[in-house]
Amino acid sequence: MLLLLCLLPVLSAHAQKKFDYKSVIAPPIRAMSAPQMWEGVGKNIGSLNVPISTNDELVQKHVRQGFALLHAQWDVEAYRHFAAALKREPDCLMAYCGVVMSLLNPNHEWKQYRARAINRMVSLAEHKSGEGEDAEFVFPTNERDYAVAIGNLVVNGLDAGAASFKALAEKYPNDLQLQLLAPFFNRGKYDVFGSSDAKQDRAVKAVKGLLDKHPNNPLVTNFYLMMQIEAPYNAVDQSKEVLPYAMVLVNQSGENYPGWQMMLGYAAWRAGEMQMALNAYTKAVKLYEKWKKESKAGISECDGLIRAYSFLTLIHYQMGDTKNLNITLKKLAMGAKARKGSAVYAVNSWSHQMIRVNMFLANGDKASITNALKSLPKIDSKNKSKELFNLVIKGYQAYGLTRSYKYSGKFKKSIEMSQLLGKILRELSDKRGKIRSEPYYAQYLILVKALKAYHAELSAEIVGDVGAYNFFQEAIDQQMEATRYYPPNILYPMEYKLAKFYEKKGNLKKARETYKKAMQRMSSHPQSKAAYERLMKLLEG
């Protein structure tokens, strides 16, 4: 209870005032229509036995639906359900818990609403009826425990929150949500060789045990997928250990929940099943677009739709479908109209403007490099808020010019541009601490990581035979895996470049082995597959 006691002084000044539940609901959410229930035939996203002390059955449904949607990766829709519950019952403790969880991102544009929801959550959890020794807490212990754990997660960070949820799971072994959240928050990690640590092994085993007990609950299937779907390419066989469960997930829900289609699309893309990935993301787009219209949602609330568009652009590019690529890019550009503080605006401003550039850089020929340089966003030196993004653009310019000068035989100029990229990366690293609270922080990290990989790749080519391997390995280490939320910035595996280096040196067996690793990292990269098959025929024939 220490967290609650620490927060109570903040509440005391307002303790006697009647609380307006609308103060925790952002205006764009209030402006939307009433949310639908994602349950019943063909729409079941899974059930949870979350405790809600209320006499209103519809309030109970909204809160449970909200928590289910949180775990099904749709925070905005979850937020709407918690808001709907509060409209009917303004003092519902678990609804306030849900609002806080819906806005969990520390850089969320609506963090002021999260702060009010935390205060109200704490106030209700500590509220008593009666006086003196006869006073009793109004809400039951298990709901109050939820409030403490969520408050601990927000105020004291992931480690403290994870420990709280683990303790709650042990205290309430029949609460399915807690049994899922405890291993998820306490999961471990993988090393560079793809080996999982003991924490990760325990977490996966725990969720797999729950899946064996609840094989027909989509939410349990979803948690098992989330534990492994973003694992490093050399840690989990996506084709055998992930994709089959993603297909089950969609079948369990009747194909009408866009989040499950997104999960299937990502699993299929990682496994190299491009047509399946295309079909799943296309269905997700149609479902999100239908929801957008029916819910009267603005583009700022459509982060799921924007993510689906971004992956479709990648898939159309990799499948060579220029027509549909251009159509989807136009739809993706709608993100520029989002609110400037929203996640949709941040990802559009930092990442989606770079999609064309990334595609040209992946093509790699002289004409494509020229087109990449032409496609870069314009530098706005008058806008101080774009200082870091301007630096990133200059970094990409330096990389493109390095390649362009090399193609033209101007090797001294090429080296100068590579050195300039190194200098820009040092500047970007120096400024990192200043933007930790900005909504675009994640996009900044992703782009800088990509530039570091590009710089190491250039360094490998410049040094030639001596030391090239170490730089290529650094490029491989710097290259980020794609996530369910963000397509890759570098559209080819760095292992592909190392394999080409081995092949040029005449080490064909090592080249074949490295092309295979390139395919494992990015199964959808056709050049790696073609090169691997070519060397297989050459060496086996």
C-alpha positions in Angstrom: 0.0 0.0 0.0 3.0 2.3 0.1 2.3 3.6 -3.4 -1.2 4.4 -2.5 -0.2 6.3 0.7 2.4 8.3 -1.3 -0.3 9.4 -3.8 -3.0 10.2 -1.3 -1.7 13.7 -0.4 -2.2 14.6 -4.1 -5.9 13.7 -3.7 -6.7 15.2 -0.3 -7.4 18.7 -1.7 -10.1 17.4 -4.0 -11.4 14.6 -1.7 -14.7 16.4 -0.9 -15.4 17.4 -4.5 -17.7 15.3 -6.7 -15.5 13.6 -9.3 -16.6 13.9 -13.0 -15.7 10.7 -14.8 -15.5 12.6 -18.1 -12.2 14.2 -16.8 -10.4 10.9 -17.6 -11.9 10.5 -21.1 -10.1 12.3 -23.9 -12.5 14.4 -26.1 -11.8 12.3 -29.3 -13.0 9.2 -27.4 -16.1 11.0 -26.1 -16.9 12.1 -29.7 -17.0 8.6 -31.0 -20.1 6.4 -31.1 -20.9 3.7 -28.6 -18.5 0.7 -28.9 -19.6 -2.6 -30.2 -19.2 -5.9 -28.4 -16.6 -8.1 -30.0 -18.2 -11.3 -28.9 -20.6 -14.0 -30.2 -20.4 -16.1 -33.3 -17.5 -15.0 -35.5 -16.4 -12.1 -33.3 -15.2 -13.7 -30.1 -11.9 -12.3 -29.1 -11.8 -14.4 -25.9 -13.1 -14.2 -22.4 -11.6 -13.2 -19.0 -13.0 -13.7 -15.5 -11.9 -10.2 -14.4 -13.5 -9.2 -11.0 -15.9 -6.3 -11.3 -18.1 -5.4 -8.3 -21.3 -4.0 -10.0 -25.0 -4.7 -10.2 -25.0 -3.5 -13.8 -24.4 -6.4 -16.2 -23.6 -4.1 -19.1 -20.9 -2.4 -17.0 -19.4 -5.8 -16.3 -19.4 -6.6 -20.0 -17.8 -3.4 -21.0 -15.0 -3.7 -18.5 -14.2 -7.3 -19.4 -14.4 -6.5 -23.1 -12.0 -3.6 -22.4 -9.4 -5.8 -20.8 -9.8 -8.4 -23.5 -9.2 -5.7 -26.1 -6.1 -4.4 -24.3 -4.6 -7.9 -24.6 -5.8 -8.1 -28.2 -3.7 -5.0 -29.0 -6.4 -2.4 -29.5 -5.9 0.2 -26.8 -8.3 2.8 -28.4 -11.2 0.4 -28.6 -10.5 -0.8 -25.0 -10.5 2.8 -23.8 -13.9 3.3 -25.4 -15.3 0.3 -23.5 -13.9 1.6 -20.2 -15.5 5.0 -21.0 -18.8 3.3 -21.7 -18.7 1.5 -18.4 -17.9 4.8 -16.5 -20.8 6.5 -18.3 -23.2 4.0 -16.6 -21.3 3.7 -13.3 -18.9 6.6 -12.7 -17.4 5.0 -9.6 -16.4 1.7 -11.1 -12.9 1.0 -9.8 -11.9 -1.6 -12.4 -13.0 0.7 -15.2 -10.5 3.3 -13.9 -7.9 0.6 -13.8 -8.6 -0.1 -17.4 -8.3 3.5 -18.4 -4.9 3.6 -16.9 -3.8 0.5 -18.7 -5.2 1.8 -22.0 -2.9 4.8 -21.7 0.1 2.9 -20.4 2.7 4.3 -22.8 4.7 6.9 -20.8 4.8 9.2 -23.8 1.1 8.9 -24.6 -0.5 12.1 -25.9 -3.3 11.7 -23.3 -1.1 11.2 -20.3 -2.9 13.9 -18.4 -6.1 11.8 -18.6 -4.0 8.8 -17.3 -2.8 10.9 -14.4 -6.4 11.8 -13.4 -7.4 8.2 -13.8 -4.6 7.0 -11.5 -5.6 9.5 -8.9 -9.3 8.4 -9.1 -8.3 4.8 -9.0 -6.2 5.2 -5.9 -8.9 7.3 -4.2 -11.6 4.6 -4.9 -9.3 1.8 -3.8 -8.7 3.6 -0.4 -12.3 4.7 0.1 -14.0 3.4 3.2 -17.6 3.5 4.4 -18.5 3.9 8.1 -16.4 5.6 10.8 -13.6 4.7 13.2 -13.0 1.0 13.8 -16.2 0.1 12.0 -15.0 1.6 8.7 -14.6 -0.9 5.9 -13.2 -0.6 2.4 -15.9 -0.1 -0.2 -14.3 -2.3 -2.9 -13.3 -5.9 -2.5 -9.7 -6.8 -1.8 -9.0 -8.3 -5.2 -10.1 -5.2 -7.1 -8.0 -3.0 -4.7 -5.0 -5.3 -5.3 -5.4 -4.8 -9.0 -5.3 -1.0 -8.5 -2.1 -1.3 -6.4 -0.4 -3.5 -9.0 -1.3 -1.2 -11.9 -0.3 1.9 -9.9 3.0 0.3 -9.1 3.5 -0.5 -12.8 2.9 3.1 -13.9 4.7 4.9 -11.0 7.6 2.6 -10.2 8.3 1.0 -13.6 8.2 -2.4 -15.2 10.2 -4.4 -12.7 8.1 -3.2 -9.7 4.9 -3.8 -11.7 6.0 -7.2 -12.9 6.7 -8.2 -9.3 3.3 -7.0 -8.2 1.4 -8.9 -10.9 3.5 -12.1 -10.1 2.4 -11.8 -6.4 -1.2 -11.3 -7.5 -1.2 -14.3 -9.7 0.0 -16.4 -6.8 -2.7 -14.9 -4.6 -5.5 -15.4 -7.1 -4.7 -18.6 -9.0 -8.1 -18.8 -10.6 -7.9 -15.3 -12.2 -7.0 -16.1 -15.8 -5.9 -12.5 -16.7 -3.4 -12.5 -13.8 -2.1 -15.9 -14.8 -1.4 -14.5 -18.3 0.0 -11.1 -17.3 2.4 -12.5 -14.6 4.6 -14.5 -17.1 4.2 -11.8 -19.8 5.5 -9.0 -17.6 8.2 -11.3 -16.2 9.4 -12.7 -19.5 13.1 -12.8 -20.2 15.2 -12.2 -23.4 17.4 -13.8 -26.0 21.1 -13.4 -26.5 22.8 -12.7 -29.9 23.0 -16.4 -30.6 19.2 -16.8 -30.2 19.3 -18.6 -26.9 16.6 -17.7 -24.4 17.4 -17.1 -20.7 15.8 -18.9 -17.8 13.1 -16.2 -17.3 12.0 -16.4 -20.9 11.9 -20.2 -20.7 9.8 -20.1 -17.6 7.4 -17.5 -19.0 6.8 -19.4 -22.3 6.3 -22.7 -20.4 3.8 -21.0 -18.1 1.7 -19.6 -20.9 1.9 -22.9 -22.9 0.5 -24.6 -19.8 -2.4 -22.2 -19.8 -2.9 -22.8 -23.5 -3.1 -26.5 -22.8 -5.9 -25.8 -20.2 -7.7 -23.3 -22.4 -7.1 -24.3 -26.0 -10.3 -22.6 -27.3 -9.8 -19.2 -25.7 -8.3 -16.8 -28.3 -6.8 -14.6 -25.7 -4.7 -17.4 -24.3 -3.6 -18.3 -27.8 -2.8 -14.7 -28.4 -0.6 -14.5 -25.3 1.3 -17.6 -26.4 1.9 -16.0 -29.8 3.0 -12.7 -28.2 5.7 -14.6 -26.2 7.4 -15.8 -29.4 6.2 -13.9 -32.5 8.9 -11.2 -32.2 11.7 -13.5 -31.1 15.0 -13.2 -33.0 15.1 -15.0 -36.3 17.6 -17.6 -34.9 15.6 -18.3 -31.7 12.2 -19.5 -32.9 11.1 -21.3 -36.1 8.3 -19.0 -37.1 6.9 -21.5 -39.7 6.6 -24.3 -37.2 6.2 -22.7 -33.8 4.3 -19.5 -34.5 2.4 -19.5 -37.8 0.2 -22.5 -37.0 -1.0 -20.9 -33.8 -1.7 -17.6 -35.6 -3.9 -19.6 -38.0 -5.7 -21.2 -35.1 -6.3 -17.8 -33.5 -8.0 -16.5 -36.6 -10.1 -19.6 -37.0 -11.2 -19.4 -33.3 -12.5 -15.9 -33.9 -14.3 -16.3 -37.2 -11.8 -14.0 -39.1 -13.7 -10.8 -38.1 -11.4 -9.3 -35.6 -8.7 -7.1 -37.3 -6.2 -7.6 -34.6 -6.0 -11.3 -35.1 -5.7 -10.8 -38.9 -2.7 -8.5 -38.1 -1.2 -11.2 -36.0 -1.6 -13.8 -38.7 -0.3 -11.4 -41.4 2.9 -10.7 -39.4 3.5 -14.4 -38.6 3.0 -15.3 -42.2 5.3 -12.5 -43.4 8.1 -13.6 -41.0 7.6 -17.2 -42.2 7.9 -16.1 -45.9 4.3 -17.0 -46.7 3.7 -13.8 -48.7 0.3 -14.6 -50.2 -1.1 -15.5 -46.8 0.4 -12.3 -45.3 -1.1 -10.2 -48.1 -4.5 -11.8 -47.6 -4.4 -11.3 -43.8 -3.3 -7.6 -43.9 -5.9 -6.9 -46.7 -8.6 -8.3 -44.5 -7.4 -6.3 -41.5 -7.5 -3.1 -43.6 -11.1 -3.8 -44.6 -12.2 -4.5 -41.1 -10.4 -1.4 -39.7 -11.9 0.8 -42.4 -15.4 -0.5 -41.6 -14.8 0.2 -37.9 -13.5 3.7 -38.6 -16.6 4.6 -40.5 -19.1 3.0 -38.0 -17.3 4.4 -35.0 -16.8 7.9 -36.4 -13.1 7.7 -35.6 -10.6 10.2 -36.7 -7.3 9.1 -38.3 -5.5 9.8 -35.1 -7.4 7.0 -33.4 -6.7 4.5 -36.3 -3.2 3.3 -35.4 -4.1 -0.2 -36.2 -5.3 0.8 -39.7 -2.1 2.7 -40.3 0.0 -0.2 -39.2 -1.9 -2.5 -41.6 -1.3 0.0 -44.4 2.5 0.1 -43.6 2.9 -3.6 -43.8 0.8 -3.8 -47.0 3.2 -1.3 -48.7 6.1 -3.6 -47.7 4.4 -6.7 -49.0 3.4 -5.1 -52.3 7.0 -3.9 -52.7 8.5 -7.4 -52.0 6.0 -9.0 -54.3 6.7 -6.5 -57.1 3.2 -5.1 -57.2 3.9 -1.5 -58.1 0.3 -0.6 -58.8 -1.1 -1.6 -55.3 2.1 -0.3 -53.7 1.3 3.2 -54.9 -2.4 2.9 -53.9 -1.5 1.9 -50.4 1.2 4.5 -50.0 -1.5 7.2 -50.8 -3.7 5.7 -48.1 -0.8 5.6 -45.7 -0.2 9.3 -46.2 -3.4 10.1 -44.4 -1.4 9.8 -41.2 0.0 13.3 -42.0 -3.5 14.7 -41.1 -3.4 13.2 -37.6 -3.0 15.3 -34.4 0.6 16.4 -33.9 0.8 14.8 -30.4 -0.6 11.4 -31.6 1.3 8.2 -32.2 -0.1 8.1 -35.7 1.4 11.5 -36.5 4.7 10.6 -34.9 5.1 7.4 -36.9 4.1 9.2 -40.1 6.5 12.1 -39.6 9.5 9.9 -38.7 9.0 6.5 -40.4 6.4 6.6 -43.1 8.0 9.5 -44.9 11.0 7.2 -45.3 9.3 4.2 -46.9 10.0 5.2 -50.5 13.6 6.0 -49.5 14.1 2.6 -47.9 12.8 0.8 -51.0 15.2 2.7 -53.3 18.1 2.0 -50.9 17.2 -1.7 -50.9 17.3 -1.8 -54.7 20.8 -0.4 -54.4 21.6 0.3 -58.1 22.8 3.7 -59.2 19.5 5.0 -60.5 17.7 3.9 -57.3 20.3 5.6 -55.1 19.6 8.8 -57.0 15.9 8.4 -56.6 16.4 7.7 -52.8 18.2 11.1 -52.5 15.4 12.8 -54.4 12.7 11.1 -52.2 14.2 12.3 -48.9 12.0 14.7 -46.9 13.0 18.3 -47.2 15.1 19.7 -44.4 13.2 22.4 -42.4 16.0 24.4 -40.7 13.5 27.1 -39.5 11.6 24.6 -37.3 13.5 23.9 -34.1 11.2 21.0 -33.3 12.6 19.2 -36.3 16.3 19.6 -35.3 16.8 15.9 -34.7 14.8 14.8 -37.8 16.9 17.1 -39.9 20.0 15.4 -38.6 18.5 12.0 -39.5 17.8 13.3 -43.0 21.3 14.5 -43.3 22.5 11.1 -42.2 20.5 9.4 -44.9 21.8 12.0 -47.4 25.4 11.1 -46.4 24.7 7.4 -46.8 23.1 7.9 -50.2 25.9 10.2 -51.4 28.5 7.7 -50.2 26.9 5.2 -52.5 26.4 7.7 -55.4 30.1 8.9 -55.3 31.3 5.3 -55.2 29.2 4.4 -58.3 30.8 7.5 -60.1 34.3 6.5 -59.1 34.8 9.5 -56.8 36.2 7.3 -54.0 37.7 10.2 -52.0 34.3 12.0 -51.9 32.7 8.7 -51.0 34.9 8.2 -48.0 34.3 11.8 -46.9 30.5 11.2 -46.9 30.9 8.0 -44.9 32.9 10.0 -42.3 30.3 12.7 -42.3 27.7 10.0 -41.5 29.8 8.9 -38.5 29.9 12.5 -37.3 26.1 12.8 -37.6 25.6 9.6 -35.7 27.7 11.0 -32.8 25.6 14.1 -32.8 22.4 12.1 -32.7 23.6 10.0 -29.8 24.6 13.1 -27.8 21.0 14.5 -28.2 19.2 11.3 -27.3 18.6 12.1 -23.6 16.7 15.3 -24.5 13.8 13.6 -26.2 13.0 10.6 -24.0 9.5 12.0 -23.2 8.6 12.8 -26.9 6.0 10.7 -28.7 8.4 10.1 -31.5 11.2 8.7 -29.3 10.7 5.1 -30.5 10.9 6.2 -34.2 14.0 8.2 -33.5 15.7 5.1 -32.0 14.7 3.0 -35.0 16.0 5.4 -37.6 19.3 6.0 -35.7 19.8 2.2 -35.4 19.3 1.9 -39.1 21.9 4.6 -39.8 24.4 2.8 -37.6 23.9 -0.4 -39.5 24.3 1.4 -42.8 27.5 3.1 -41.5 29.0 -0.2 -40.5 28.1 -1.7 -43.9 29.9 1.2 -45.6 32.9 0.8 -43.3 33.2 -2.9 -44.3 33.2 -2.0 -48.0 35.8 0.8 -47.5 38.3 -1.3 -45.5 38.1 -4.1 -48.0 39.5 -7.6 -47.1 41.2 -6.5 -43.9 38.6 -6.0 -41.1 35.6 -6.2 -43.4 34.1 -9.1 -41.5 34.0 -7.2 -38.2 32.2 -4.3 -39.7 29.7 -6.5 -41.5 29.1 -8.3 -38.2 28.5 -4.9 -36.5 26.0 -4.1 -39.3 24.3 -7.4 -38.6 24.2 -6.6 -34.8 22.9 -3.1 -35.4 20.1 -4.2 -37.7 16.8 -4.3 -35.8 14.3 -7.0 -36.2 10.9 -5.9 -37.5 8.1 -5.8 -34.9 4.3 -6.3 -35.2 4.1 -2.5 -35.0 6.8 -1.4 -37.3 8.0 -2.9 -40.6 11.8 -3.0 -41.0 13.6 0.2 -42.1 16.3 -1.7 -43.9 14.6 -3.9 -46.4 17.4 -6.5 -46.9 19.2 -8.6 -44.3 22.8 -7.4 -43.6 23.8 -11.1 -43.7 23.1 -10.9 -47.4 25.9 -8.3 -47.8 28.3 -10.4 -45.8 27.4 -13.5 -47.9 28.2 -11.5 -51.1 31.5 -10.6 -49.5 32.3 -14.3 -48.8 31.3 -15.2 -52.4 33.5 -12.5 -53.9 36.4 -14.0 -51.8 35.7 -17.4 -53.2 34.5 -19.0 -49.9 31.3 -20.4 -51.4 30.5 -22.7 -48.5 30.6 -19.8 -46.0 28.6 -17.7 -48.5 25.9 -20.4 -48.8 25.7 -20.6 -45.0 25.4 -16.9 -44.6 22.8 -16.6 -47.4 20.8 -19.2 -45.3 21.0 -16.9 -42.3 19.9 -14.0 -44.4 16.8 -16.0 -45.4 16.1 -16.9 -41.7 16.2 -13.2 -40.7 14.1 -12.0 -43.6 12.3 -14.9 -45.3 10.6 -12.5 -47.7 13.9 -11.2 -49.2 13.9 -12.8 -52.7 17.6 -12.1 -53.5 18.8 -14.0 -50.5 16.7 -17.0 -51.4 17.8 -16.9 -55.1 21.5 -16.7 -54.1 21.2 -19.6 -51.6 19.5 -21.8 -54.1 22.1 -20.9 -56.7 25.0 -21.9 -54.4 23.1 -25.0 -53.3 23.0 -26.2 -57.0 26.6 -25.2 -57.6 28.0 -26.9 -54.5 25.7 -30.0 -54.5 25.7 -30.5 -58.3 
